[in-house]
Amino acid sequence: MRTLILFPFLLIWSLALQAENNAPWGTAADNQLDIEYAPHKVVYDVSVDSRGRFERVLDRVSYLNNLYGADPFDASIILVLHGDEIPFFALENRTQYHELMRRAQSLTVGGIIQVRMCRIAARGHGYAPKDIHGFVQMVPMADAEIVRLQREEGYAYMR
């Protein structure tokens, strides 16, 4: 009889322990809040070492643009490239990275998203401006461009 009385208590206690071990602090609350994000000016400091990582940057930029409502008056998103993603933009690699470059270029069509490349970093990869796709704007130095955008034009920094 005692066993029958204790069994429900032991079962509940066992389930509580198991839940605590799997999620000792509970699980995240999803309040389903509809947060409206006002458009802003954002500069992405891009230096990635793989195609997959660069694709994730494009995903983030595209999603942010969509959250901003693709507002050409108040939103501006600039990618400043200075890493191992530079060869993706080289004309000599256009066949290998055709789809990736088609996607990057298509993001720039509305004028909200811009792609800028560090001339020094491009030179380090063996490229001159004439070797890079035309939707890219060359800047003298990535660090100086990022600082200028932040300090002089009020851009928020993203890495």
C-alpha angles and dihedrals in degrees: 000000000000089000091055091051094046096044097079091046092049091047093052091045091049092050091048091052091048092050090048092052092050096041110010092176096039122245132298118279114238103199092177090229114176100223115189113213115207115223115263141176111261133180120200116208100213123194111141133161103214144040090242092056091048090050088054089053089053089048091053093046092048092048092048090050089052092049088052090053091242087278107181093192101054106017128075126166120186125186113204109198123202108142144069091307089078095089089059087069096049116114090223088063096047094116095048095047100028097125093043092051092044088056094045092048093047090056089059096053097091092052095238095098120054131182119214126180132204109244091207093052091046089052089051088057090049098258134127124196090265089062095058130082115268098242088069121088115211118223126190097244132000096218093049091048093050092049091047092050091049100042103033104029103030100243120164114234122240128177 
